[in-house]
Amino acid sequence: MIEILDGGYFSSIQDLGRVGWRQYGVPRSGAMDEFALRAANRLVGNSDESAGIEVGIGGIQLRALQNMIIAVCGWGFSVWVNENKMDLWQSFRLREGQTVRIDHVGGGMWAVVAIQGGIDVKIIMDSRSTSLLGGFGGWQGRLLKEKDCLPIGKILKSTEQESVRILPQSAIPQYYDDLCLRAVVGPHLDLLGNEADRQFFQQTFTVSSSSNRTGYRLQGESVKVELNGEMISFGMLPGAIQIPPSGEPIVMMADAPTSGGYPVIAVVIRADLPLLAQAEPFKSRIQFKPVSVRIAREAYVEMIKRLDYIQEIDQFIEPWNWAGAIQ
Amino acid sequence: MLVVFGNGINLEINQRVHLLAEWVKRANLPGVIEVIPAYATVLIGFDPFQIEYDALHRLIMEYEEEQVDPLLYRSEKLIEIPTIYGGDHGPDLEFVAQYNHLSPDDVIRLHSEAEYRVFMMGFSPGFPYLGGMNPAIAVPRLSSPRTRVTAGSVGIAGEQTGIYPIDSAGGWRLIGWTPLRLFDPCAEPPFLLKPGDSLRFVPILRDQMEND
């Protein structure tokens, strides 16, 4: 088990999300940064779909109630075990009783903690993700707080990992403040007209502070919408960029409702969603570039392939010295 | 992939939506992981590692509506929703009546004599958008939504009616409440209704429920 000493503000249990339940109005949920979750899981020897702890800008403090192998991935955080600063994107061992503190230092928005064996909460509707909207899943359907003790899944002896695993720098997504996000246009670009098209794809936005797991609002020159009449609700998905009458685009994120009624000008490709998820309000400068469905697919395949660059470093350091030894 | 049948809320278009949705589900198309029917569109989610967009597009284009028997996909049963109208359970019943120059009993009668179709689900887990309401009892939404609507509340917004499956904020005018549980995450299946289902509201008296 692992105990939450301080949950910060936005920590929750997430996996890759709920697939197949959106027809009933159940949001996908899942980690905001899909790449960070997959990488953290692989670094500790889990399958990609294992559940981890997603940490928001409030940070988190955890205490290991058993010996464990753990990895933290994400952007904009520092990780401390006692007085030792640990690297993100690599596995390390925690001894029973040791605490790990994850602080938000800026530059990114989300971190994911994976523990070998995965967080073993009940699977509800095919996923362990917390559904904050529905109040179910994860740990009691809510954000994590002090004194929560999370169960960890059993580890098969054969998969017990003795070496350190690292994802090399070159394989980590390029989480910059200046982003050019790729998006597939449509389905309502025609309704919005050429003016909206030009306005949207030629300007630079920043993420507004009123953004959360449901959606990221973009600030910039407002996009003019000339719609005749109202649209009726249709299926929505993470990445969809809605243009409400105010002209301030909203990008649907992991907890987005399953339907919406504002026109969708484009959909951010899945491979670039982690970059957007990590974009900091006001600091980030975001442009969009239209790409084909083929590029979207290739980019996603490439993103998943980058996980294979994880390296094993064969060093057997005594566990209690690990924290100090890996800098 | 979004398949568009039109931009209207009506039974005919929505029936075509559910016909395609059912066909896709039953056809076991490779790589299809999710089918989300709405009023006039079907959103199809696919795994890019199993199928490419163009290939899926070709498979969907092979769909021939005429060759699908609508009866095959019609749910036989009519789900009955026992509903207590008015009072604390339906604080806006009076308003709906006044707005439409009717008596509260007229509203109850008109609301409960119609057969409804679950056009789509959304907003919150298990929330059914129901089509088939008599326009004579239509009302605009609240100008400022309630911060908390009790699960089971039956509401009207425009020409639509729906049931809140979980406690949530909401701007629909509430005319009644059902003791039925529309959503229980741990139940199998978790949802009482599914898109395409037919249902009817059955007025019950408060005493009746308490005796059950």
Chai-1 contact restraints between the chains, C-beta under 6 A:
chainA,res_idxA,chainB,res_idxB,connection_type,confidence,min_distance_angstrom,max_distance_angstrom,comment,restraint_id
A,V19,B,I33,contact,1.0,0.0,6.0,A-B,restraint_1
A,V19,B,E34,contact,1.0,0.0,6.0,A-B,restraint_2
A,G20,B,E34,contact,1.0,0.0,6.0,A-B,restraint_3
A,R22,B,E34,contact,1.0,0.0,6.0,A-B,restraint_4
A,R22,B,I36,contact,1.0,0.0,6.0,A-B,restraint_5
A,Q23,B,I36,contact,1.0,0.0,6.0,A-B,restraint_6
A,Q23,B,P195,contact,1.0,0.0,6.0,A-B,restraint_7
A,Y24,B,M121,contact,1.0,0.0,6.0,A-B,restraint_8
A,Y24,B,G126,contact,1.0,0.0,6.0,A-B,restraint_9
A,Y24,B,F191,contact,1.0,0.0,6.0,A-B,restraint_10
A,G25,B,M121,contact,1.0,0.0,6.0,A-B,restraint_11
A,G25,B,G122,contact,1.0,0.0,6.0,A-B,restraint_12
A,G25,B,S124,contact,1.0,0.0,6.0,A-B,restraint_13
A,G25,B,P125,contact,1.0,0.0,6.0,A-B,restraint_14
A,G25,B,G126,contact,1.0,0.0,6.0,A-B,restraint_15
A,G25,B,F127,contact,1.0,0.0,6.0,A-B,restraint_16
A,V26,B,P125,contact,1.0,0.0,6.0,A-B,restraint_17
A,I124,B,P185,contact,1.0,0.0,6.0,A-B,restraint_18
A,G134,B,P125,contact,1.0,0.0,6.0,A-B,restraint_19
A,F136,B,P185,contact,1.0,0.0,6.0,A-B,restraint_20
A,P187,B,L2,contact,1.0,0.0,6.0,A-B,restraint_21
A,I232,B,I9,contact,1.0,0.0,6.0,A-B,restraint_22
A,I232,B,Y39,contact,1.0,0.0,6.0,A-B,restraint_23
A,S233,B,A38,contact,1.0,0.0,6.0,A-B,restraint_24
A,F234,B,A38,contact,1.0,0.0,6.0,A-B,restraint_25
A,F234,B,T41,contact,1.0,0.0,6.0,A-B,restraint_26
A,G235,B,I36,contact,1.0,0.0,6.0,A-B,restraint_27
A,G235,B,A38,contact,1.0,0.0,6.0,A-B,restraint_28
A,G235,B,L43,contact,1.0,0.0,6.0,A-B,restraint_29
A,T258,B,G122,contact,1.0,0.0,6.0,A-B,restraint_30
A,S259,B,A38,contact,1.0,0.0,6.0,A-B,restraint_31
A,S259,B,G122,contact,1.0,0.0,6.0,A-B,restraint_32
A,V293,B,Y53,contact,1.0,0.0,6.0,A-B,restraint_33
A,R297,B,P48,contact,1.0,0.0,6.0,A-B,restraint_34
A,Y300,B,P48,contact,1.0,0.0,6.0,A-B,restraint_35
